[in-house]
């Protein structure tokens, strides 16, 4: 592994830093410090995305002809690092540009790509991913949303759940069941849909953190044209795998307080036996988190080295997600317990460390599910990386309509 930028990469980093320094200041001067999840915050995010697109820093690895930067994967990583340091990383476009639009680009016709790619890159339109269902759990292929052919159209009825951003998205990619007479993985078909259609109903889910990022989405006789199909009829699982791999890359690195921040908190807190930082049990945990964090850092360096050499990264994203998500939950839980009665406070103006650990604790369980649960990712690593025998699947050759429902 080479932990240093090559001369070309160092030059690109300097260029990105200079652009960010100038444009971040201009952006903040225009929008100020706006509160997240407000119309003003969305307007600021769209303006920043448009500014990046104009300079070739949005979707850096995509061809310039469709609005991308025409750059390399390592350039995209470098810019992302510097943008995060500048504090101007918005999350509204992650799912669309990281998962949905690449799927549209891979499986749609030229007309569809010309219509949707450029507006998405510029931040003019936002996309969501409609996969999970109440009865399916982590088994995406167990979905029950039906699409029935009616002439040149499909009529869709069903429900999705845990759809991030559906309430503010313009379009989405929807995985449906078109043939219940074949095994569950073979009877699926994917479409792109207009989220503003009257037949689509979004119901935000009120989370324990106070946020409303997730939604239930209902489809009642939603009609879509056959031209909105992504891939062939019955090939939805193959199309979905492209999206799912991109999703696991996107959620592979968690955010939130790290071991340095809980160490700083422990220096400030005093328990029944003295300063928290002197507690031996806490120090053992701190050492574990440090080792995990260093392992994650060097794993990311492996990914960056592979990208720098023009290679395809290995299973690092699955490994990183398992470790990072569990560490976030353990670290936040320990911090909240250390804060004692103040651990119940969620107001940043009143809670220790501006309630960062409380927010992290409430978000961490979701991160362990998003993009594949711990169990699914461990199976992927065991079967596809270590070459261990796969799980026994008794439903492999059973038609979906004949599968027991537990009713």
JOVENHU-V46382 format. One record per residue. N is the residue number from 1. RES is the residue in one letter. PHI is phi in whole degrees, 0 to 359 (* if undefined). PSI is psi as a letter, one per 40 degrees, with the letter a starting at -180 (none if undefined). Layout:
n = {N:N}
res = {RES:RES}
phi = {PHI:PHI}
psi = {PSI:PSI}
This chain:
n = {1:2:3:4:5:6:7:8:9:10:11:12:13:14:15:16:17:18:19:20:21:22:23:24:25:26:27:28:29:30:31:32:33:34:35:36:37:38:39:40:41:42:43:44:45:46:47:48:49:50:51:52:53:54:55:56:57:58:59:60:61:62:63:64:65:66:67:68:69:70:71:72:73:74:75:76:77:78:79:80:81:82:83:84:85:86:87:88:89:90:91:92:93:94:95:96:97:98:99:100:101:102:103:104:105:106:107:108:109:110:111:112:113:114:115:116:117:118:119:120:121:122:123:124:125:126:127:128:129:130:131:132:133:134:135:136:137:138:139:140:141:142:143:144:145:146:147:148:149:150:151:152:153:154:155:156:157:158:159:160:161:162:163:164:165:166:167:168:169:170:171:172:173:174:175:176:177:178:179:180:181:182:183:184:185:186:187:188:189:190:191:192:193:194:195:196:197:198:199:200:201:202:203:204:205:206:207:208:209:210:211:212:213:214:215:216:217:218:219:220:221:222:223:224:225:226:227:228:229:230:231:232:233:234:235:236:237:238:239:240:241:242:243:244:245:246:247:248:249:250:251:252:253:254:255:256:257:258:259:260:261:262:263:264:265:266:267:268:269:270:271:272:273:274:275:276:277:278:279:280:281:282:283:284:285:286:287:288:289:290:291:292:293:294:295:296:297:298:299:300:301:302:303:304:305:306:307:308:309:310:311:312:313:314:315:316:317:318:319:320:321:322:323:324:325:326:327:328:329:330:331:332:333:334:335:336:337:338:339:340:341:342:343:344:345:346:347:348:349:350:351:352:353:354:355:356:357:358:359:360:361:362:363:364:365:366:367:368:369:370:371:372:373:374:375:376:377:378:379:380:381:382:383:384:385:386:387:388:389:390:391:392:393:394:395:396:397:398:399:400:401:402:403:404:405:406:407}
res = {X:X:X:X:X:X:X:X:X:X:X:X:X:X:X:X:X:X:X:X:X:X:X:X:X:X:X:X:X:X:X:X:X:X:X:X:X:X:X:X:X:X:X:X:X:X:X:X:X:X:X:X:X:X:X:X:X:X:X:X:X:X:X:X:X:X:X:X:X:X:X:X:X:X:X:X:X:X:X:X:X:X:X:X:X:X:X:X:X:X:X:X:X:X:X:X:X:X:X:X:X:X:X:X:X:X:X:X:X:X:X:X:X:X:X:X:X:X:X:X:X:X:X:X:X:X:X:X:X:X:X:X:X:X:X:X:X:X:X:X:X:X:X:X:X:X:X:X:X:X:X:X:X:X:X:X:X:X:X:X:X:X:X:X:X:X:X:X:X:X:X:X:X:X:X:X:X:X:X:X:X:X:X:X:X:X:X:X:X:X:X:X:X:X:X:X:X:X:X:X:X:X:X:X:X:X:X:X:X:X:X:X:X:X:X:X:X:X:X:X:X:X:X:X:X:X:X:X:X:X:X:X:X:X:X:X:X:X:X:X:X:X:X:X:X:X:X:X:X:X:X:X:X:X:X:X:X:X:X:X:X:X:X:X:X:X:X:X:X:X:X:X:X:X:X:X:X:X:X:X:X:X:X:X:X:X:X:X:X:X:X:X:X:X:X:X:X:X:X:X:X:X:X:X:X:X:X:X:X:X:X:X:X:X:X:X:X:X:X:X:X:X:X:X:X:X:X:X:X:X:X:X:X:X:X:X:X:X:X:X:X:X:X:X:X:X:X:X:X:X:X:X:X:X:X:X:X:X:X:X:X:X:X:X:X:X:X:X:X:X:X:X:X:X:X:X:X:X:X:X:X:X:X:X:X:X:X:X:X:X:X:X:X:X:X:X:X:X:X:X:X:X:X:X:X:X:X}
phi = {*:245:275:254:293:289:306:293:292:297:295:294:298:298:296:295:299:296:296:296:300:288:279:296:297:295:294:293:297:280:250:69:260:265:285:296:60:234:303:293:292:297:298:295:297:294:294:292:296:295:295:296:299:295:259:83:256:261:52:301:276:280:300:298:297:250:105:279:265:64:257:254:302:292:294:297:296:298:297:300:297:289:295:297:298:284:74:232:253:264:260:298:260:300:292:297:278:268:229:286:296:301:292:299:297:279:233:255:277:299:299:295:298:295:286:253:294:299:300:291:299:281:82:282:226:240:243:229:245:247:241:296:226:302:270:262:58:277:270:303:290:272:298:238:296:261:236:243:291:221:68:268:233:238:253:245:223:155:215:240:215:63:276:290:73:303:288:243:276:268:220:207:255:237:263:231:256:252:215:278:271:238:305:303:284:261:254:252:217:250:226:260:226:271:289:270:299:297:276:250:241:253:237:301:263:280:271:294:281:97:280:221:282:261:217:268:232:246:240:237:53:288:257:233:285:297:291:272:286:252:87:279:298:88:260:299:293:297:294:297:298:299:294:295:296:294:295:292:294:291:260:294:249:275:243:123:301:245:296:295:287:288:294:295:296:296:291:269:265:237:258:295:255:120:302:300:293:270:289:296:296:294:295:296:297:300:296:298:295:296:298:299:296:293:298:295:299:288:294:295:298:299:298:295:296:298:296:298:269:78:263:270:299:273:277:302:295:293:297:299:294:300:292:295:293:292:297:302:292:295:295:294:298:297:297:295:296:297:285:56:295:283:291:277:282:241:280:303:284:243:281:301:55:57:62:297:287:296:297:295:296:283:269:304:301:294:294:286:256:301:73:113:294:307:295:295:293:294:296:300:296:296:276:264:255:273:73:282:300:285:297:286:243:285:261:302:248:265:300:301:295:265:284:295:254:82:268}
psi = {i:h:e:i:i:i:d:d:d:d:d:d:d:d:d:d:d:d:d:d:d:d:d:d:d:d:d:d:d:d:e:a:g:i:i:i:f:i:d:d:d:d:d:d:d:d:d:d:d:d:d:d:d:d:e:e:e:h:g:d:e:i:i:d:d:e:e:a:e:f:a:i:d:d:d:d:d:d:d:d:d:d:d:d:d:e:f:f:h:i:e:d:e:d:d:d:d:d:d:d:d:d:d:d:d:d:e:i:i:d:d:d:d:d:d:d:d:d:d:d:d:e:e:d:i:i:i:i:h:g:d:i:i:d:e:d:b:e:g:d:e:e:i:e:h:i:h:h:h:g:b:e:i:h:h:h:h:a:i:i:i:f:h:h:e:d:e:e:i:d:i:i:h:h:h:i:h:e:h:e:e:i:i:d:e:e:f:i:i:i:i:i:i:h:e:e:i:d:e:h:h:h:h:i:h:h:i:e:e:e:i:f:d:i:i:h:h:i:h:h:f:h:h:i:i:d:e:e:h:h:a:i:h:e:e:d:d:d:d:d:d:d:d:d:d:d:d:d:d:d:e:d:h:i:i:i:i:a:d:d:d:d:d:d:d:d:d:d:i:h:a:d:e:a:h:d:e:e:h:d:d:d:d:d:d:d:d:d:d:d:d:d:d:d:d:d:d:d:d:d:d:d:d:d:d:d:d:d:e:e:i:h:i:a:e:d:d:d:d:d:d:d:d:d:d:d:d:d:d:d:d:d:d:d:d:d:d:d:e:b:d:e:e:e:h:e:h:d:e:d:i:i:f:f:f:d:d:d:d:d:d:d:d:d:d:d:d:e:d:h:e:h:i:d:d:d:d:d:d:d:d:d:d:e:d:e:f:i:i:i:i:h:h:e:e:d:e:h:i:d:d:e:h:i:e:e:none}
